[in-house]
């Protein structure tokens, strides 16, 4: 078992900013990320075998932050998954609600020594077939978010992918998802994806934006407070117009067509709830469909016993946050998209704030120094809040998306369950997602419900007339990430060895 002051989970903008801030304050920091390269989804880096590349977009900022993290001596565990979180004893019985940490102990030692008290929690790590436990006094969850799955007829065909997946393919490998591409969904990312596709030589046949943008004039005063972000968005729109790409506002994906691969797709006009209007379908001949209806925050902080609340405007279930990105569990912080979908600029600032707060928690910063460093970060976050609220209001996912799935549409890809099977369980009385799970096995696959949970909850809400919040969430089970049997056996051997040496 190894030990650290601050464990940062996630190597995207929020995680990198948190690691840098905590390390600059004098804390020993370990950053864990499942990817082989730092940068997360936003600053996706190509494999080293590709040789030197020119940073895409604001990738230069990402490269600079990555270099800073390395220069600060942050312990990097790349290609490593966190599959469990345990109590202070490090037992493998399962996650428990952590107890309150003792106040940080002060000493006359240097900044790298004065933080080294041993209360905290234990992370279970896996890299291939190797396992390790990492004890951390403070944990920053910067685990990001994943594309919101929206089942519709044909969505499992090869050639259909999420907006985030398409960006990763282009950023990380320089590969286009197709030559003739339809983009459907909502939010600014659609424009970014369209820009990337056009730059790569693809033919974007249309961008179907679900939001109608009616009454957009109301948001003008708040948007003009952020000229840089506004200018960036207008630049993307101008690029679409120059390329002759139709922007279909108030339209949703209806179906992907084809037998063994995508050969076409249809979109429909939709109402204010994003329910498709009958008789409005338009067909496009394409070989790829990129779908992006927003993001769902990672809920890994549940393993630490953190309380969550329902906030559909920022992605769904998000942790209850107190001051400086702190959660309801002392010593546990959440930053970036995992705290609520708000974009990379906000993620960077939240990461900095969480890094400073974690350094304070372990004793590397006193109250006065923390407040001095945190104040400018908090001011920037307050300025960004108005822009964030506009985006939340404009692009909030409509409840009508659940109507896209037809009875024979697969809803749970892991267990290959169709919408009709899930609906039967609901009609038979299932009122929460865990009851549907018991009846149908939805959520029992490799993803543990991360890809079907929101859809199942929406189907329950449609039938009951209640909020999706009433349907709850799937119960998290370890391992929270798929690991090999060899790794699991190794974890048991390590635990047995520790018990023998106590």
C-alpha positions as CSV (number, residue, x, y, z in Angstrom):
1,X,0.0,0.0,0.0
2,X,1.2,3.5,-0.9
3,X,0.1,6.8,0.7
4,X,-0.4,10.3,-0.4
5,X,-1.8,13.6,0.9
6,X,-4.2,14.3,-2.0
7,X,-5.5,11.8,-4.5
8,X,-7.0,13.3,-7.7
9,X,-9.1,11.0,-9.8
10,X,-9.2,12.2,-13.4
11,X,-6.7,13.8,-15.6
12,X,-8.8,16.3,-17.5
13,X,-9.0,20.1,-17.0
14,X,-10.4,19.9,-13.5
15,X,-8.1,17.1,-12.3
16,X,-5.0,18.7,-13.7
17,X,-5.9,22.1,-12.2
18,X,-6.6,20.5,-8.8
19,X,-3.3,18.5,-8.9
20,X,-1.3,21.6,-9.8
21,X,-3.0,23.8,-7.1
22,X,-2.5,21.2,-4.4
23,X,1.1,20.4,-5.3
24,X,2.0,24.1,-5.5
25,X,0.6,24.4,-1.9
26,X,3.1,21.7,-0.8
27,X,0.9,18.6,-0.7
28,X,2.0,15.2,-2.0
29,X,-0.3,14.6,-4.9
30,X,-1.2,11.4,-6.8
31,X,-3.2,11.7,-10.0
32,X,-5.0,8.6,-11.2
33,X,-6.5,8.4,-14.7
34,X,-7.7,5.4,-16.8
35,X,-6.3,6.9,-20.0
36,X,-2.7,6.4,-21.1
37,X,-2.4,10.2,-21.8
38,X,-3.3,13.2,-19.6
39,X,-5.8,15.7,-20.9
40,X,-9.1,14.0,-20.5
41,X,-11.7,14.1,-23.2
42,X,-11.3,17.9,-23.7
43,X,-7.6,17.9,-24.2
44,X,-7.4,14.5,-25.8
45,X,-3.7,13.8,-26.7
46,X,-2.7,11.5,-29.6
47,X,-0.6,8.5,-28.8
48,X,3.2,9.2,-28.5
49,X,3.8,7.0,-31.5
50,X,2.1,9.7,-33.7
51,X,5.1,12.0,-33.0
52,X,5.0,15.8,-32.5
53,X,1.6,17.3,-33.3
54,X,0.2,20.8,-33.3
55,X,-2.2,21.3,-30.4
56,X,-5.8,21.6,-31.5
57,X,-8.0,24.5,-30.4
58,X,-6.8,25.6,-27.0
59,X,-4.8,22.4,-26.6
60,X,-1.7,24.6,-26.0
61,X,-3.2,25.6,-22.7
62,X,-3.7,21.9,-21.9
63,X,-0.1,21.0,-22.8
64,X,1.1,23.9,-20.6
65,X,-0.9,22.6,-17.6
66,X,0.2,19.0,-18.2
67,X,3.9,20.2,-18.3
68,X,3.3,22.1,-15.1
69,X,1.8,19.1,-13.3
70,X,4.8,17.0,-14.3
71,X,7.3,19.7,-13.2
72,X,5.7,19.8,-9.8
73,X,6.4,16.2,-9.3
74,X,2.9,14.9,-9.1
75,X,2.8,11.1,-8.9
76,X,1.0,10.0,-12.1
77,X,-0.8,6.7,-12.3
78,X,-1.9,6.6,-15.9
79,X,-3.8,3.7,-17.5
80,X,-5.0,2.9,-14.0
81,X,-8.6,2.5,-12.9
82,X,-10.1,3.2,-9.5
83,X,-12.5,0.3,-8.9
84,X,-13.2,0.7,-5.2
85,X,-13.1,3.1,-2.2
86,X,-12.9,1.8,1.3
87,X,-12.9,3.1,4.8
88,X,-9.8,4.2,6.8
89,X,-8.9,0.6,7.7
90,X,-8.6,-0.3,4.0
91,X,-10.9,-3.3,4.4
92,X,-12.3,-4.9,1.3
93,X,-15.7,-5.6,2.7
94,X,-17.2,-2.7,0.8
95,X,-17.7,1.0,0.8
96,X,-18.8,2.6,4.0
97,X,-19.8,6.2,4.9
98,X,-16.4,7.6,5.9
99,X,-15.9,8.9,9.4
100,X,-14.8,12.5,10.0
101,X,-11.1,13.1,9.7
102,X,-9.1,14.5,12.7
103,X,-7.9,18.1,12.3
104,X,-4.6,18.4,10.4
105,X,-1.5,18.2,12.6
106,X,0.9,21.0,12.3
107,X,4.7,20.8,12.5
108,X,7.8,22.8,11.8
109,X,8.8,20.5,8.9
110,X,8.9,21.6,5.3
111,X,5.7,21.8,3.3
112,X,6.2,18.3,1.8
113,X,6.4,16.8,5.3
114,X,3.9,18.7,7.4
115,X,0.9,17.2,5.6
116,X,1.8,13.6,6.2
117,X,-0.8,12.5,8.7
118,X,-2.4,9.1,8.0
119,X,-6.2,9.5,8.5
120,X,-8.1,9.1,5.2
121,X,-9.5,6.6,2.8
122,X,-8.2,3.8,0.7
123,X,-8.5,3.7,-3.1
124,X,-8.4,0.3,-4.9
125,X,-6.5,0.7,-8.1
126,X,-6.1,-1.7,-11.1
127,X,-3.6,-1.5,-14.0
128,X,-4.0,-4.5,-16.2
129,X,-3.8,-7.5,-13.9
130,X,-2.0,-5.6,-11.2
131,X,-3.7,-4.1,-8.2
132,X,-2.7,-1.6,-5.5
133,X,-4.2,0.2,-2.7
134,X,-3.6,4.0,-2.2
135,X,-4.3,5.7,1.1
136,X,-5.2,9.3,0.7
137,X,-6.0,12.0,3.3
138,X,-8.1,14.0,0.8
139,X,-9.7,12.9,-2.5
140,X,-10.7,15.1,-5.4
141,X,-13.1,13.5,-7.8
142,X,-12.6,15.1,-11.2
143,X,-14.1,12.2,-13.1
144,X,-15.9,14.2,-15.7
145,X,-19.1,13.2,-17.4
146,X,-20.2,10.9,-20.2
147,X,-22.5,11.5,-23.2
148,X,-26.1,11.1,-22.4
149,X,-27.4,7.9,-24.0
150,X,-30.6,8.5,-26.0
151,X,-32.0,5.2,-27.5
152,X,-33.7,5.5,-30.8
153,X,-34.3,3.1,-33.7
154,X,-31.0,2.1,-35.2
155,X,-28.8,3.7,-32.5
156,X,-26.8,0.4,-32.1
157,X,-25.8,0.3,-35.8
158,X,-22.1,0.7,-36.6
159,X,-21.6,4.3,-37.7
160,X,-23.7,5.8,-34.9
161,X,-21.6,7.4,-32.2
162,X,-21.8,10.1,-29.5
163,X,-20.5,13.6,-30.0
164,X,-17.8,12.9,-27.4
165,X,-16.8,9.7,-29.1
166,X,-16.5,11.5,-32.4
167,X,-14.3,14.2,-30.9
168,X,-12.1,11.6,-29.2
169,X,-11.7,9.8,-32.5
170,X,-10.7,12.9,-34.4
171,X,-8.5,14.5,-31.6
172,X,-6.8,11.3,-30.5
173,X,-6.3,9.5,-33.8
174,X,-7.1,12.0,-36.6
175,X,-9.8,9.6,-37.9
176,X,-13.2,10.9,-39.2
177,X,-16.3,9.0,-38.1
178,X,-17.5,9.1,-41.7
179,X,-17.5,11.0,-45.0
180,X,-21.2,12.1,-45.0
181,X,-22.2,12.9,-41.5
182,X,-25.5,14.0,-39.8
183,X,-25.1,15.6,-36.4
184,X,-28.1,15.7,-34.0
185,X,-28.5,16.7,-30.4
186,X,-28.2,19.9,-28.4
187,X,-25.6,22.3,-27.1
188,X,-22.5,24.1,-28.2
189,X,-20.6,20.8,-28.6
190,X,-22.5,20.1,-31.8
191,X,-21.0,23.2,-33.4
192,X,-17.5,22.2,-32.2
193,X,-18.0,18.7,-33.7
194,X,-19.2,20.1,-37.0
195,X,-16.2,22.4,-37.1
196,X,-13.8,19.5,-36.6
197,X,-15.6,17.4,-39.2
198,X,-15.5,20.2,-41.8
199,X,-11.8,20.9,-41.0
200,X,-11.1,17.2,-41.5
201,X,-12.8,17.1,-44.9
202,X,-16.1,15.5,-44.1
203,X,-19.4,16.5,-45.6
204,X,-21.7,17.6,-42.8
205,X,-25.2,17.2,-44.3
206,X,-27.0,19.0,-41.4
207,X,-26.9,19.8,-37.7
208,X,-30.2,19.1,-36.0
209,X,-30.4,21.1,-32.8
210,X,-33.3,20.1,-30.5
211,X,-33.5,23.6,-28.8
212,X,-35.8,25.9,-30.8
213,X,-34.0,29.1,-29.5
214,X,-37.3,30.9,-29.3
215,X,-37.0,34.0,-27.2
216,X,-33.2,34.0,-27.5
217,X,-33.1,37.8,-27.2
218,X,-33.8,37.4,-23.4
219,X,-30.3,36.0,-22.9
220,X,-28.4,38.7,-24.8
221,X,-27.5,40.9,-21.8
222,X,-26.0,37.9,-19.9
223,X,-24.2,36.6,-22.9
224,X,-22.6,39.9,-23.7
225,X,-20.8,39.8,-20.3
226,X,-18.7,37.0,-21.7
227,X,-17.5,38.3,-25.1
228,X,-14.8,35.6,-25.5
229,X,-17.2,32.7,-25.2
230,X,-19.8,34.5,-27.3
231,X,-17.3,35.3,-30.0
232,X,-16.2,31.6,-30.1
233,X,-19.8,30.4,-30.5
234,X,-20.6,33.0,-33.3
235,X,-17.4,31.9,-35.1
236,X,-18.6,28.3,-35.2
237,X,-22.0,29.4,-36.5
238,X,-20.4,31.5,-39.2
239,X,-18.3,28.5,-40.2
240,X,-21.4,26.4,-40.7
241,X,-23.0,29.1,-42.9
242,X,-19.9,29.4,-45.0
243,X,-19.8,25.7,-45.6
244,X,-23.5,25.7,-46.5
245,X,-24.5,23.3,-43.6
246,X,-28.2,23.5,-42.7
247,X,-28.8,24.2,-39.0
248,X,-32.2,22.7,-38.2
249,X,-33.4,24.2,-34.9
250,X,-36.2,22.4,-33.1
251,X,-35.3,19.0,-34.7
252,X,-34.4,15.7,-33.1
253,X,-33.0,12.5,-34.5
254,X,-35.7,10.0,-35.4
255,X,-33.9,6.9,-36.6
256,X,-30.7,5.6,-38.2
257,X,-31.2,3.4,-41.3
258,X,-29.3,0.4,-42.5
259,X,-28.8,-3.3,-42.0
260,X,-25.2,-3.9,-41.0
261,X,-24.1,-0.3,-41.0
262,X,-25.5,3.2,-41.3
263,X,-26.7,4.1,-44.8
264,X,-29.1,7.0,-43.8
265,X,-30.9,8.7,-41.0
266,X,-34.1,10.8,-40.4
267,X,-34.8,13.8,-38.2
268,X,-38.1,15.2,-37.1
269,X,-39.3,18.6,-36.0
270,X,-40.1,18.5,-32.2
271,X,-42.2,20.4,-29.8
272,X,-41.0,22.3,-26.7
273,X,-40.6,19.0,-24.8
274,X,-38.5,17.6,-27.6
275,X,-41.2,15.1,-28.5
276,X,-41.0,14.4,-32.3
277,X,-43.9,15.8,-34.3
278,X,-45.6,13.2,-36.6
279,X,-45.3,13.7,-40.3
280,X,-42.2,16.0,-40.2
281,X,-39.5,13.5,-40.9
282,X,-36.6,14.4,-43.3
283,X,-34.2,11.8,-44.6
284,X,-30.5,12.2,-45.2
285,X,-28.2,9.7,-47.0
286,X,-25.1,9.4,-44.6
287,X,-22.5,6.9,-43.5
288,X,-22.3,8.2,-40.0
289,X,-24.6,9.8,-37.4
290,X,-23.1,11.8,-34.5
291,X,-25.5,12.2,-31.5
292,X,-25.0,14.5,-28.6
293,X,-27.9,15.3,-26.2
294,X,-25.8,16.6,-23.4
295,X,-23.8,14.9,-20.6
296,X,-24.4,12.9,-17.4
297,X,-22.0,13.7,-14.6
298,X,-19.9,10.8,-13.2
299,X,-21.3,9.7,-9.8
300,X,-18.2,7.9,-8.5
301,X,-18.2,10.1,-5.4
302,X,-21.1,8.1,-4.2
303,X,-18.6,5.5,-3.1
304,X,-17.3,7.9,-0.5
305,X,-20.8,8.3,0.9
306,X,-21.4,11.7,-0.6
307,X,-25.0,13.0,-0.7
308,X,-26.5,13.7,-4.2
309,X,-29.3,15.8,-5.4
310,X,-31.4,15.9,-8.6
311,X,-30.4,18.8,-10.9
312,X,-31.6,18.2,-14.4
313,X,-30.3,21.6,-15.6
314,X,-26.7,20.5,-15.0
315,X,-26.9,16.9,-16.0
316,X,-29.0,15.0,-13.5
317,X,-27.7,13.6,-10.2
318,X,-24.9,15.8,-8.8
319,X,-23.2,15.9,-5.4
320,X,-24.4,18.2,-2.8
321,X,-21.6,20.8,-2.6
322,X,-20.6,23.1,0.2
323,X,-17.9,25.7,0.2
324,X,-14.8,25.3,-2.1
325,X,-16.1,22.2,-3.9
326,X,-16.4,20.3,-0.6
327,X,-19.0,17.6,-0.3
328,X,-21.0,16.3,2.6
329,X,-18.1,14.0,3.5
330,X,-15.0,15.7,5.1
331,X,-11.9,15.5,2.9
332,X,-13.8,14.6,-0.2
333,X,-14.1,17.2,-3.0
334,X,-15.7,17.1,-6.5
335,X,-14.8,19.4,-9.4
336,X,-15.5,19.9,-13.0
337,X,-18.2,18.1,-15.0
338,X,-18.6,15.5,-12.1
339,X,-20.0,18.4,-10.0
340,X,-22.4,19.5,-12.8
341,X,-22.0,20.0,-16.5
342,X,-20.7,23.5,-17.1
343,X,-17.8,23.3,-19.6
344,X,-14.0,23.3,-19.5
345,X,-13.6,26.9,-18.4
346,X,-15.6,26.3,-15.3
347,X,-14.0,22.9,-14.7
348,X,-10.5,24.6,-14.6
349,X,-11.6,27.1,-12.0
350,X,-13.4,24.4,-9.9
351,X,-10.4,22.2,-10.1
352,X,-8.1,25.0,-8.8
353,X,-10.5,25.7,-5.9
354,X,-10.8,22.0,-5.0
355,X,-7.0,21.6,-5.1
356,X,-6.5,24.5,-2.8
357,X,-9.3,23.2,-0.4
358,X,-7.7,19.7,-0.4
359,X,-4.3,21.2,0.5
360,X,-5.9,23.1,3.3
361,X,-7.6,19.9,4.5
362,X,-4.3,18.1,4.8
363,X,-2.7,21.0,6.6
364,X,-0.6,22.5,3.8
365,X,-2.4,25.9,3.9
366,X,-3.7,27.8,6.9
367,X,-7.1,29.6,6.7
368,X,-5.7,33.0,5.8
369,X,-3.5,31.7,3.0
370,X,-6.3,29.6,1.6
371,X,-8.7,32.5,1.5
372,X,-6.2,34.7,-0.2
373,X,-5.5,32.1,-2.9
374,X,-9.2,31.0,-3.3
375,X,-10.7,34.5,-3.5
376,X,-9.8,35.3,-7.1
377,X,-10.9,31.8,-8.2
378,X,-14.2,32.3,-6.6
379,X,-14.7,35.7,-8.2
380,X,-14.0,34.1,-11.7
381,X,-16.6,31.4,-10.9
382,X,-19.2,33.9,-9.9
383,X,-18.6,35.8,-13.2
384,X,-19.0,32.6,-15.2
385,X,-22.2,31.7,-13.3
386,X,-24.5,33.9,-15.5
387,X,-23.2,32.4,-18.7
388,X,-23.6,28.9,-17.2
389,X,-27.2,29.6,-16.3
390,X,-28.0,30.7,-19.8
391,X,-26.6,27.5,-21.2
392,X,-28.5,25.4,-18.7
393,X,-31.7,27.1,-19.6
394,X,-31.3,26.9,-23.3
395,X,-30.0,23.4,-23.6
396,X,-31.8,21.6,-20.8
397,X,-32.7,18.1,-22.1
398,X,-36.4,17.8,-22.9
399,X,-38.4,14.9,-21.4
400,X,-39.7,14.0,-24.8
401,X,-36.4,12.3,-25.8
402,X,-37.6,9.1,-24.1
403,X,-40.4,8.9,-26.8
404,X,-37.7,8.3,-29.5
405,X,-37.4,4.7,-28.4
406,X,-39.9,2.3,-30.0
407,X,-40.9,-1.0,-28.3
408,X,-38.3,-3.0,-30.0
409,X,-35.5,-0.4,-29.5
410,X,-32.7,-1.7,-27.3
411,X,-32.5,0.3,-24.1
412,X,-29.9,-1.6,-22.1
413,X,-27.0,-2.5,-24.4
414,X,-25.1,-4.6,-21.9
415,X,-28.0,-7.0,-21.4
416,X,-29.6,-6.4,-24.8
417,X,-33.0,-5.4,-23.3
418,X,-35.6,-3.7,-25.4
419,X,-37.9,-0.9,-24.4
420,X,-40.9,-3.2,-24.4
421,X,-39.3,-5.4,-21.7
422,X,-38.6,-2.5,-19.5
423,X,-42.0,-1.0,-20.0
424,X,-43.6,-4.3,-19.0
425,X,-41.8,-4.2,-15.7
426,X,-43.0,-0.7,-15.1
427,X,-46.6,-1.6,-16.0
428,X,-46.3,-4.5,-13.5
429,X,-45.5,-2.0,-10.7
430,X,-41.8,-1.2,-10.8
431,X,-41.5,2.4,-9.6
432,X,-37.7,2.7,-9.0
433,X,-34.8,1.7,-11.2
434,X,-33.6,-0.9,-8.8
435,X,-37.0,-2.7,-9.1
436,X,-36.7,-2.7,-12.9
437,X,-33.2,-4.0,-12.4
438,X,-34.5,-6.9,-10.3
439,X,-37.2,-7.8,-12.8
440,X,-35.3,-7.4,-16.1
441,X,-31.5,-7.3,-15.3
442,X,-31.3,-3.7,-16.7
443,X,-28.2,-2.2,-15.1
444,X,-26.5,-5.5,-14.3
445,X,-24.0,-5.4,-17.1
446,X,-20.5,-4.1,-17.4
447,X,-21.5,-0.4,-17.2
448,X,-23.6,-1.0,-14.0
449,X,-26.4,1.2,-15.4
450,X,-24.4,4.2,-16.4
451,X,-25.7,3.9,-19.9
452,X,-29.3,2.8,-19.3
453,X,-30.1,4.3,-15.9
454,X,-31.2,7.7,-17.1
455,X,-33.4,6.2,-19.8
456,X,-35.0,3.7,-17.4
457,X,-35.7,6.5,-14.9
458,X,-37.2,8.6,-17.7
459,X,-39.5,5.7,-18.8
460,X,-40.7,5.4,-15.2
461,X,-41.3,9.1,-15.0
462,X,-43.3,9.1,-18.2
463,X,-45.6,6.3,-16.8
464,X,-46.1,7.7,-13.4
465,X,-46.1,11.5,-14.2
466,X,-43.5,12.0,-11.5
467,X,-40.0,13.4,-11.7
468,X,-37.1,11.1,-12.8
469,X,-35.7,11.8,-9.3
470,X,-38.4,9.7,-7.8
471,X,-37.1,6.7,-9.8
472,X,-33.8,6.9,-8.0
473,X,-30.5,5.5,-9.2
474,X,-28.9,2.1,-9.4
475,X,-27.1,1.0,-6.3
476,X,-23.3,1.1,-6.9
477,X,-21.5,-2.2,-6.6
478,X,-17.8,-2.8,-6.6
479,X,-15.9,-3.1,-8.8
480,X,-17.2,0.1,-10.2
481,X,-15.0,-0.4,-13.3
482,X,-14.5,-3.8,-15.1
483,X,-11.3,-5.5,-13.9
484,X,-9.8,-8.9,-14.7
485,X,-10.3,-11.9,-12.5
486,X,-6.5,-11.9,-12.0
487,X,-6.7,-8.4,-10.6
488,X,-9.5,-9.3,-8.3
489,X,-7.7,-12.4,-7.0
490,X,-4.6,-10.2,-6.5
491,X,-6.7,-7.8,-4.4
492,X,-7.8,-10.6,-2.2
493,X,-4.2,-11.9,-1.8
494,X,-3.0,-8.4,-0.9
495,X,-5.8,-8.0,1.7
496,X,-5.0,-11.5,3.2
497,X,-1.3,-10.6,3.4
498,X,-2.1,-7.3,5.1
499,X,-4.2,-9.1,7.7
500,X,-1.4,-11.6,8.4
501,X,1.2,-8.9,9.0
502,X,-0.9,-6.8,11.3
